[in-house]
């Protein structure tokens, strides 16, 4: 699934994001509003991973969506 589809249906995907990355808060999800770069940045912040690792995780996760 491409990221434009995720962004366009963000309210539907919030739960899936929260299930995948449980350390993200509802406030985090509100602030990112479906923006991929915001998600990557929050993952870096919450999980202490590199930008490349966070991007890999987001790409891998988005490919599992149907």
VEXVEX-417160 format. One line per field, with one value per residue: residue in three letters; x, y, z of N, C-alpha, C, O in turn; residue number from 1. Coordinates in nm, 4 decimals, always signed. Layout:
<atoms>
resn: (ALA | ...) .
n_c1: (X | ...) .
n_c2: (Y | ...) .
n_c3: (Z | ...) .
ca_c1: (X | ...) .
ca_c2: (Y | ...) .
ca_c3: (Z | ...) .
c_c1: (X | ...) .
c_c2: (Y | ...) .
c_c3: (Z | ...) .
o_c1: (X | ...) .
o_c2: (Y | ...) .
o_c3: (Z | ...) .
resi: (NUM | ...) .
</atoms>
This chain:
<atoms>
resn: (UNK | UNK | UNK | UNK | UNK | UNK | UNK | UNK | UNK | UNK | UNK | UNK | UNK | UNK | UNK | UNK | UNK | UNK | UNK | UNK | UNK | UNK | UNK | UNK | UNK | UNK | UNK | UNK | UNK | UNK | UNK | UNK | UNK | UNK | UNK | UNK | UNK | UNK | UNK | UNK | UNK | UNK | UNK | UNK | UNK | UNK | UNK | UNK | UNK | UNK | UNK | UNK | UNK | UNK | UNK | UNK | UNK | UNK | UNK | UNK | UNK | UNK | UNK | UNK | UNK | UNK) .
n_c1: (+0.0850 | +0.0536 | +0.1952 | +0.0371 | -0.2205 | -0.2327 | -0.2030 | -0.4324 | -0.6308 | -0.5895 | -0.7163 | -0.8238 | -0.5926 | -0.4546 | -0.4920 | -0.3639 | -0.1045 | -0.0532 | -0.0752 | +0.1464 | +0.3620 | +0.3718 | +0.4688 | +0.4168 | +0.2245 | -0.1205 | -0.1214 | +0.1149 | +0.0306 | -0.1787 | -0.0381 | +0.1311 | -0.0425 | -0.0655 | +0.1604 | +0.4436 | +0.7178 | +0.6967 | +0.6165 | +0.8439 | +1.0321 | +0.9234 | +0.9467 | +1.2238 | +1.2739 | +1.1201 | +1.2064 | +1.4780 | +1.6229 | +1.8086 | +1.7610 | +1.7544 | +1.6896 | +1.4366 | +1.2975 | +1.3128 | +1.1575 | +0.9051 | +0.8575 | +0.8523 | +0.6331 | +0.4257 | +0.4040 | +0.2745 | +0.0132 | -0.3242) .
n_c2: (-0.1171 | +0.2205 | +0.5198 | +0.7474 | +0.6481 | +0.5498 | +0.7877 | +0.9233 | +0.7736 | +0.7902 | +0.7828 | +0.5283 | +0.3765 | +0.4365 | +0.2663 | +0.0360 | +0.1270 | +0.1858 | -0.0708 | -0.1907 | -0.0325 | +0.0124 | +0.1969 | +0.4468 | +0.7342 | +0.8462 | +1.1174 | +1.1459 | +1.0149 | +1.1824 | +1.4176 | +1.3403 | +1.2842 | +1.1116 | +1.1610 | +1.0356 | +1.1002 | +1.2156 | +0.9954 | +0.8330 | +0.9961 | +1.0003 | +0.7321 | +0.7069 | +0.8705 | +0.7538 | +0.4858 | +0.4882 | +0.4334 | +0.4371 | +0.6693 | +0.5352 | +0.2735 | +0.3173 | +0.4050 | +0.1713 | +0.0011 | +0.1280 | +0.1131 | -0.1659 | -0.2327 | -0.0905 | -0.2315 | -0.4588 | -0.3954 | -0.4117) .
n_c3: (+0.0000 | -0.0816 | +0.0619 | +0.0438 | +0.0480 | +0.3073 | +0.4519 | +0.3667 | +0.4851 | +0.7581 | +1.0122 | +1.0187 | +1.0154 | +1.2450 | +1.4700 | +1.3823 | +1.3591 | +1.6266 | +1.7340 | +1.6169 | +1.7045 | +2.0088 | +2.1948 | +2.1046 | +2.1623 | +2.1914 | +2.1486 | +1.9987 | +1.7647 | +1.6857 | +1.6278 | +1.4167 | +1.2106 | +0.9861 | +0.8368 | +0.6899 | +0.7403 | +0.9915 | +1.1437 | +1.1160 | +1.2479 | +1.5095 | +1.5758 | +1.5847 | +1.8036 | +2.0173 | +2.0216 | +1.9964 | +1.7630 | +1.4517 | +1.1792 | +0.9347 | +1.0157 | +1.1291 | +0.9017 | +0.7490 | +0.9072 | +0.8897 | +0.6127 | +0.5789 | +0.7422 | +0.6118 | +0.3764 | +0.4503 | +0.4742 | +0.3655) .
ca_c1: (+0.0000 | +0.1392 | +0.1790 | -0.0744 | -0.3413 | -0.2273 | -0.2287 | -0.5709 | -0.7172 | -0.5114 | -0.7978 | -0.8356 | -0.4631 | -0.4002 | -0.4909 | -0.2609 | +0.0243 | -0.0423 | -0.0502 | +0.2835 | +0.4566 | +0.2931 | +0.5223 | +0.3659 | +0.1068 | -0.2277 | -0.0751 | +0.2077 | -0.0473 | -0.2499 | +0.0569 | +0.1875 | -0.1527 | -0.0439 | +0.2837 | +0.5453 | +0.8377 | +0.6662 | +0.6204 | +0.9849 | +1.0939 | +0.8740 | +1.0075 | +1.3609 | +1.2693 | +1.0663 | +1.2756 | +1.6225 | +1.6834 | +1.8566 | +1.6606 | +1.7486 | +1.6162 | +1.2967 | +1.2418 | +1.2984 | +1.0419 | +0.7832 | +0.8388 | +0.8147 | +0.4976 | +0.3277 | +0.3883 | +0.1866 | -0.1246 | -0.4064) .
ca_c2: (+0.0000 | +0.3386 | +0.6032 | +0.8402 | +0.5788 | +0.5475 | +0.9242 | +0.9560 | +0.6962 | +0.7862 | +0.7426 | +0.3826 | +0.3130 | +0.4696 | +0.1464 | -0.0553 | +0.1862 | +0.1685 | -0.2129 | -0.2202 | +0.0435 | +0.0420 | +0.3081 | +0.5735 | +0.7795 | +0.9027 | +1.2507 | +1.1252 | +0.9802 | +1.3039 | +1.5137 | +1.2977 | +1.2975 | +1.0346 | +1.1997 | +0.9305 | +1.1538 | +1.2336 | +0.8618 | +0.7930 | +1.0749 | +0.9541 | +0.6012 | +0.7344 | +0.9293 | +0.6604 | +0.3568 | +0.5085 | +0.3709 | +0.5305 | +0.7078 | +0.4278 | +0.1621 | +0.3590 | +0.4026 | +0.0306 | -0.0521 | +0.1867 | +0.0538 | -0.3053 | -0.2330 | -0.0435 | -0.3341 | -0.5642 | -0.3455 | -0.4472) .
ca_c3: (+0.0000 | -0.0834 | +0.1804 | +0.0222 | +0.0926 | +0.4536 | +0.4969 | +0.3399 | +0.5754 | +0.8810 | +1.1279 | +1.0131 | +1.0363 | +1.3774 | +1.5545 | +1.3324 | +1.3973 | +1.7720 | +1.7576 | +1.5740 | +1.7859 | +2.1279 | +2.2736 | +2.0517 | +2.2361 | +2.1092 | +2.1112 | +1.8867 | +1.6461 | +1.6445 | +1.5717 | +1.2884 | +1.1142 | +0.8640 | +0.7684 | +0.7025 | +0.8044 | +1.1337 | +1.2032 | +1.1224 | +1.3544 | +1.6403 | +1.6027 | +1.6263 | +1.9370 | +2.1174 | +2.0243 | +1.9934 | +1.6460 | +1.3499 | +1.0785 | +0.8359 | +1.0761 | +1.1410 | +0.7662 | +0.7117 | +0.9795 | +0.8324 | +0.4797 | +0.5974 | +0.7957 | +0.5123 | +0.2750 | +0.5021 | +0.4767 | +0.2475) .
c_c1: (+0.0892 | +0.1018 | +0.0676 | -0.2060 | -0.3467 | -0.2635 | -0.3757 | -0.6698 | -0.6536 | -0.5923 | -0.8144 | -0.7038 | -0.4014 | -0.3883 | -0.3840 | -0.1214 | +0.0488 | -0.0133 | +0.0933 | +0.3865 | +0.3843 | +0.3442 | +0.4771 | +0.2370 | -0.0006 | -0.1896 | +0.0235 | +0.1298 | -0.1254 | -0.1559 | +0.1108 | +0.0839 | -0.1260 | +0.0811 | +0.3927 | +0.6693 | +0.8167 | +0.6704 | +0.7642 | +1.0550 | +1.0510 | +0.9316 | +1.1516 | +1.3623 | +1.2284 | +1.1492 | +1.4276 | +1.6914 | +1.7306 | +1.7435 | +1.6436 | +1.6689 | +1.4678 | +1.2290 | +1.2192 | +1.1754 | +0.9108 | +0.7551 | +0.7916 | +0.6697 | +0.3959 | +0.3064 | +0.2975 | +0.0404 | -0.1993 | -0.5303) .
c_c2: (+0.1229 | +0.4332 | +0.7052 | +0.7783 | +0.5734 | +0.6853 | +0.9612 | +0.8866 | +0.6844 | +0.7387 | +0.5917 | +0.3143 | +0.3410 | +0.3471 | +0.0477 | -0.0046 | +0.1627 | +0.0219 | -0.2506 | -0.1562 | +0.0962 | +0.1571 | +0.4440 | +0.6098 | +0.8285 | +1.0427 | +1.2431 | +1.1018 | +1.1002 | +1.3999 | +1.4703 | +1.2992 | +1.2276 | +1.0693 | +1.0962 | +0.9810 | +1.1752 | +1.0998 | +0.8150 | +0.8662 | +1.0303 | +0.8179 | +0.6179 | +0.7803 | +0.8264 | +0.5334 | +0.3680 | +0.4424 | +0.4789 | +0.5635 | +0.5957 | +0.3094 | +0.1961 | +0.3574 | +0.2603 | -0.0297 | -0.0007 | +0.1264 | -0.0910 | -0.3155 | -0.1948 | -0.1460 | -0.4478 | -0.5228 | -0.3822 | -0.3629) .
c_c3: (+0.0000 | +0.0307 | +0.1643 | +0.0682 | +0.2449 | +0.5076 | +0.4794 | +0.4318 | +0.7140 | +1.0006 | +1.1332 | +1.0500 | +1.1729 | +1.4676 | +1.5123 | +1.3676 | +1.5467 | +1.8070 | +1.7229 | +1.6655 | +1.9094 | +2.2130 | +2.2214 | +2.1253 | +2.1390 | +2.0632 | +1.9940 | +1.7577 | +1.5945 | +1.5727 | +1.4364 | +1.1772 | +0.9808 | +0.7864 | +0.7950 | +0.7758 | +0.9538 | +1.2067 | +1.2193 | +1.2372 | +1.4930 | +1.6751 | +1.6487 | +1.7719 | +2.0426 | +2.1320 | +2.0148 | +1.8757 | +1.5482 | +1.2541 | +0.9761 | +0.8890 | +1.0876 | +1.0037 | +0.7184 | +0.7786 | +0.9195 | +0.6953 | +0.4901 | +0.6461 | +0.6878 | +0.4015 | +0.3206 | +0.5019 | +0.3491 | +0.2434) .
o_c1: (+0.1884 | -0.0075 | +0.0084 | -0.2927 | -0.4532 | -0.3456 | -0.4359 | -0.7804 | -0.6635 | -0.5417 | -0.8186 | -0.7041 | -0.3050 | -0.2862 | -0.3210 | -0.0321 | +0.1586 | +0.0640 | +0.1547 | +0.4869 | +0.3411 | +0.2698 | +0.4974 | +0.1511 | +0.0254 | -0.2220 | +0.0167 | +0.1596 | -0.1376 | -0.1909 | +0.1341 | +0.1197 | -0.1607 | +0.1055 | +0.4295 | +0.7209 | +0.9085 | +0.7215 | +0.8018 | +1.1286 | +1.1333 | +0.9621 | +1.1959 | +1.4429 | +1.2946 | +1.1611 | +1.4979 | +1.8064 | +1.6962 | +1.6425 | +1.5316 | +1.5891 | +1.3827 | +1.1150 | +1.1180 | +1.0986 | +0.8164 | +0.6407 | +0.7013 | +0.5929 | +0.2920 | +0.2006 | +0.2488 | -0.0474 | -0.1428 | -0.6119) .
o_c2: (+0.1288 | +0.4266 | +0.7461 | +0.8478 | +0.5905 | +0.6974 | +1.0231 | +0.9361 | +0.5802 | +0.6619 | +0.5337 | +0.2063 | +0.2749 | +0.3272 | -0.0167 | -0.0823 | +0.1244 | -0.0061 | -0.3326 | -0.2185 | +0.2114 | +0.2100 | +0.5456 | +0.5243 | +0.8494 | +1.0823 | +1.3239 | +1.1616 | +1.1187 | +1.4564 | +1.5545 | +1.3142 | +1.2800 | +1.0121 | +1.0724 | +0.9124 | +1.1552 | +1.0912 | +0.7634 | +0.8048 | +1.0234 | +0.7911 | +0.5502 | +0.7335 | +0.8134 | +0.4791 | +0.2674 | +0.3998 | +0.5963 | +0.4933 | +0.5649 | +0.2509 | +0.1120 | +0.3127 | +0.2314 | -0.1023 | -0.0776 | +0.0923 | -0.1328 | -0.3978 | -0.2595 | -0.1471 | -0.5250 | -0.6055 | -0.3829 | -0.3774) .
o_c3: (+0.0727 | +0.0870 | +0.2642 | +0.1211 | +0.3043 | +0.5986 | +0.5673 | +0.4536 | +0.7788 | +1.0825 | +1.2416 | +1.1091 | +1.2117 | +1.5334 | +1.5962 | +1.4014 | +1.5872 | +1.8986 | +1.7911 | +1.7001 | +1.9128 | +2.2957 | +2.2878 | +2.1473 | +2.0205 | +1.9512 | +1.9014 | +1.6544 | +1.4734 | +1.4691 | +1.3497 | +1.0603 | +0.8750 | +0.6802 | +0.9100 | +0.8640 | +1.0334 | +1.3183 | +1.3245 | +1.3146 | +1.5843 | +1.7913 | +1.7415 | +1.8524 | +2.1455 | +2.2418 | +2.0243 | +1.8870 | +1.5616 | +1.2490 | +0.9355 | +0.8158 | +1.0587 | +0.9916 | +0.6544 | +0.7155 | +0.9009 | +0.6650 | +0.4177 | +0.5964 | +0.6744 | +0.3387 | +0.2380 | +0.5265 | +0.2397 | +0.1524) .
resi: (1 | 2 | 3 | 4 | 5 | 6 | 7 | 8 | 9 | 10 | 11 | 12 | 13 | 14 | 15 | 16 | 17 | 18 | 19 | 20 | 21 | 22 | 23 | 24 | 25 | 26 | 27 | 28 | 29 | 30 | 31 | 32 | 33 | 34 | 35 | 36 | 37 | 38 | 39 | 40 | 41 | 42 | 43 | 44 | 45 | 46 | 47 | 48 | 49 | 50 | 51 | 52 | 53 | 54 | 55 | 56 | 57 | 58 | 59 | 60 | 61 | 62 | 63 | 64 | 65 | 66) .
</atoms>
